[in-house]
Amino acid sequence: MAVQRNNSGMRNARGSKAGAGRAGKSVRGGSGRSAMPGRSGAPAPKKRRRKISRKQQAIYRRRRIVVGVVLLLVLALIGFCGYSLGRGISAINTAIHHDEVYAISRESVPTPKKTSSVKDCSTKNLSLQLSSKSQSMPVGGTMEFTATLVHEGTGSCLVDGSDSSRILTITSGNETIYKSDVCPADSRLLLMAKGDKDSQQMKWNGNANATLTECTDESDWPTVNAGTYVAQLSLKDDPKVKSEKVVFTVQ
């Protein structure tokens, strides 16, 4: 009898082995992928926000206020220092240029232009009066006078009542010692009518300036010696208008 081979059994066995092999590979491949890190897709945990208590908020608020106040004080101090420095520089500059400023302030005052049709006062309608507070003064002292303009005419007239126009002259013998118009003064125009009077105080500090050709600092003028002196008032625009002489002594 011929023996028949059971090929089906062998095929079944091979198929079982191949399936087992593929299953093993499948199992190994699946387990290998699941074991790799960073592939899971799970979200990272969120950081918890720190809560600040009301007490801490108040502390921070007070600190900010203190810092702001300190900053304002620093800015104010800087501004004050800058202002003080500027004032100091200005004062030093003024002291350095004192002579120049003084010279400019004592420049000749321009004669005002006459724009009115009113005539100037003259001997026909104006007189001058002069009186002294005392009859003597010490060397280096001060003599006080009262100078008065009196209108005696009928019509109105204009006159400059400043010390540059109404001139006080001090003499000793035949020598002129002092004149009030050596240094210019601002114009003081007066419109005078009948019966009007204008009285002003004038002072002489016991010094000499008649020999000067231009105005200088009065502190540099020489002091007169003891003796007898005569004061008189006159009008620059009309030298004929004069006051009575006032005699006094320097002791």
Protein Blocks (a to p, Z undefined) as FASTA:
>chain_A
ZZdddfklmmmmmmmmmmmmmmmmmmmmmmmmmmpghilopacdddddddddfklmmmmm
mmmmmmmmmmmmmmmmmmmmmmmmmmmmmmmmmmmmmmmmmmmmmgccdddddfbfbdcd
dfklgccddddfbfbdcehiacddddddddfbfbdcdddfbfklmccdddehjbcfbdck
lpccddddddddehiacddddddehiafklpcbdcdfklpccddedddddddddfklmml
ccdddddddZZ
